[in-house]
Amino acid sequence: MNPEKIAAIVMLVSLMLGAGLEINVEHLVAAVKNYGLLARALTANFIVVPAFGVLLARAFHLDAYVAIGFVLMALAPGVPFLVRAAGRTPGGSLGFAAMLAFVMPALSIVTIPLTARFIFAAGLIAPAQVAGNIPFGRILVTLVGFQLVPLLVGLLLANRAPKLAAKLRRPFLLLFVVAVVALLVILGPTLVKAVASVYGSHGMWATLVLVLLSIGTGWILGGPQVQYRRTLSIATGLRNIGTCAVVATATFPDTLVAPTVLTYFLIQFLISIVLRIFFHRAATQASAA
């Protein structure tokens, strides 16, 4: 197993374990009962954003491997640190964020292989001979083993041993950061040139547009209550770097797919920070009024 794949797997497992450790079952159950909000959230993340991804990849005429990495991120909702990123701190809903942090990664285990098979095999964003031979069955097994199982283990620990879960959250977050840094170092010799290629292929501009469209979609479909709008806009704007890094390094080694995924992650991360600061200030001012 090559080093970048190991780093990507560590990144995904630590993310999903950390996500499970953040989830409270009571909050999860209460949020799931809001069927209309849940349906809109799933529509935004599993239908609207992937559709935008395909359209933008074609509109910006992205190179084949850049387009694959770009669309992979569009297909992968449910960034695991949603409880912190989109919960109460930016004036959002803690229960809704917890529900999304669990439901979207769990569902994406099935939706990512199915949607990717349809898009890539049909040659919608890249020649079918480039993207059409992806081992979707192996991807499904990988996501079950490295995404669903750690998520469920974390959830079990959070609700059976909450004190232990609280102690483990920070170490898993640090492990994720270490894995990201390791992946950047491993790809270092080619990353600068690759990112330049992503930029030259309009990949960065396409990513910026898609992140902003994703945030807008979440805001619109979040409904009339502002805390749900804030949570869903952040949740929809953030895509799952762990899942995409594993797929990219395992299936498309030595191509622009992994650098595109990392570039997308950095852009969405910076935009989400600005958005969270804005929402936090707005929530603080509203509570003080």
N, C-alpha and C positions, 0 to 999 in steps of 0.2 A: 504494500500500500504506500503510495507516494506521500511525501510530507504535507503537501497542500491539502490532500484529501483528509489526512488525519486532523489537521487544524480545523478544517471545515466541519468535520464530524464532532469534534470537541466543542466547537462554537454552537452547533445546533443542539447537542445534548444539554449543554450548560444552560442555554436559553430556555429550553422546554422544561427542564427541572426547575429553573428559577420561576418560570411562569406558573407551574403547578403549585409551588410553595407560596405564591402570592394569592391564590384563589380561596375564597371562603365559600363553602357549599351553600350556605344560607343566602348569601348575596347572589350566587349563581342561580339558584332556584327561583328567587324572587324576580330577577331580571328576565329569565326565560319566559315567565308568565305574560310578559308584555309582547304578545305575538306580533302585533303590527310593527313595533319598533324593530324586533328581531328580523322580520321579513324584509324591512327596508335596509337594514344593515347588511344582510346577506346579498340582497340585490345589488347594493353599491359595490361590495367587495368581490363578489363572484361573477357578476355579469357586466356591470357598467365599466369598472376599471379595466378588466381584461379586454373589453371591446375598444375602449379608448387606446389601450396599448397596441392592439393590432392596427387600428386606424393611424395612429401616430407613427408607428414603425414604417408603414407604407407611405405616409405623407412626407416624412423626412428622408425617405429612400435610404434607410439604414443598411449598412453592410450586413451580410448574412449572420455572422457570429455576434455582432453588436446587437442586431435585432433579436436574436435568440435570447441573449442575456437580458435585454430590455423587457421582452415579453414574459420571460420567466418571472421577473419581479412583479409584473402586472398580475400574473396568475397566482401569486403567493401572498394571501392576506394573513393577518393574525400575528403581528409581531408580538413576541411573548412578554415584553415588558410594558404592555398596555396598562396594567393596573397602576403603575407609577406614572407612565407618560400621559395617560388620558383620564386618570381618576380625579380625586378631589383637588389636587394641587393646582391644576389649571382651571378649576371651577367646573369640572365635569362630574359624572356620576360614577362612584366607585363600583357599585353593583353592576352597572352596564359594562364598564371597562373589564371587570372580572369575567363576566359572561362572554364577551368578545374574545378575551385572551384564551379562553378554553374552547369555545365553539368553533371559531374560525380555523385554528390550527388542526383541530380534530377533523373537520369537514374537508380541509384542503388536502388531506392525505388521499382522498378519493378524487377530488375535483382537479387537482393539478395534473395527475397522469392522464385523466380523461380529456380535459380541455387542451392540454399540450398535444396529445395525440391528434385531436381534430385540427388544431391550428397548424402544427408542424407538418403532419403527413399530407395535408392539403396544399402545402406550399404557399400559405397565405403571407408569410413574412420572409421566407428564405426558400431556396430551391429544395424540393422534397428530398433530393439525394443527399443534402447536407444535414437536414434536421429530421428527416422522416424515419431514420433508423435508430431512434432513441429506444433503449430497452425499458419500456414503460413498466413492465412487470417487475423488473429489478428496482426501479424507482419506487414503486408502491411498497415493496418489501422494505426498502431502505427507510422510507418515511414512517412506516409502522414501527420499525425497530428503533430509530433514532429520534423520532418526533412524538409519536403517540405514547409509546411506553414510558419515556421520561416524564411526559406531561402527566400521565396517570399516577406515576410514582410520586411526583411532587405534590399532586392533589391529595393523595392518600396521606402523605406525611403532614401536610398542612392541617388536615382535619383530625388525624389521629394523634399527632405529636406537635401541636402548634408552637411550643417553646423551642423544640429542636428545629422546626421549619424556619422560625424567625432567625435562629443563629446561622442557618445554612444559606440564607438569601444572599448576603454580601459575598461569601466565598464563591458562589456560583456566578455572581455578576462579575467578580474579578477574573474568574476563569474565562468567561466570555471575552472580556477585554484582552486578556493575554492571548487567546486564540485569534482574535482579530489582528492584533499586532503581529503575531507569528505568521499569519497568512500574508500580511503586507510585506513582512521581511522576506518570506520565501519567494513571493512574486516580485520582490524588489528589483532584481536585475532587468526584468522586462516590463515592470508596471508603468514606469514613466513613459516609455515609448508606447505602451498599450493605451494608457489614458490619453495620450496625445492623439492616437488613432481614433479613440472613442470620440474625442472632441472634434477631430477633423471630419468624422462621419456624421456630425450633428447629433451624436448620441446624448451629449450633455444637454443640449437645447430640448431635445425630445423628452429627456428625463425631467427637466425643470417644468415643462408644460404638463406632463402627466401627473407629477406630484401636486401641482396647483389644481388641476382638474379633479384629482382624487379628493383633495381637501374640500373643494367646492361641492362635490357630489355628496360627501359625508355631511356637510353642513345643511344642504338642501333636504336630504332624506332623513335628517335627524329629528324632524318634527318641530312642533312649536316650542317645546321646552329647551331652554338654552343650554342646560347642563348636558342633555343628550346630544345636542348639536355639536358642542365642543368635543365631547368624547368621540362621537362618530367621525367628525372631521379629522381628528388626529389619528384615529384608528384606521381610517381609509387611506390616509396619506402615507402611513408607514407600512412597508411590505417586509416579508420575512426573509432577512438576509441569510439566516442559518440554513433554511431549506434550499434556497437558490444556490448558496455556496457549495453545498454537498452535491447537488445535481450538476453544477457547472464543473467542479473539479473532477468528478467521477466520470462524467459523460463526454465533456468537451475539454480535455486537458490540452495545454499549450495552444489555446486559441484566445480570442478576445471575449469569450463568454464570461469568465470569472472576473477579469478587470471591469467589464461593463457592470456586473452585479455589484462590485465594490464601489464603483463610481456612483451608481444609483443610490447605494446605501449612504454614502457620504452626503450627497445632495439632499436626500430626504431627511437625514438626521439634522443637518443645519437648518433647514426650513422648519422642521418640527420644533426645534429649540426656540426659534423666533415666535412661532405660533403659540407655544406654551407660555412664553413670557407675556405675550399680548393677552391671552385668555386669563392668566393669573392676575394681571393688573386690572383687567375689566371686572373680574369677580371680586377682587379686593375693594375696588371703588364702589361696586354695587352693594356690597355688604356694609360698607361704611356710610352709605347714603341714608 
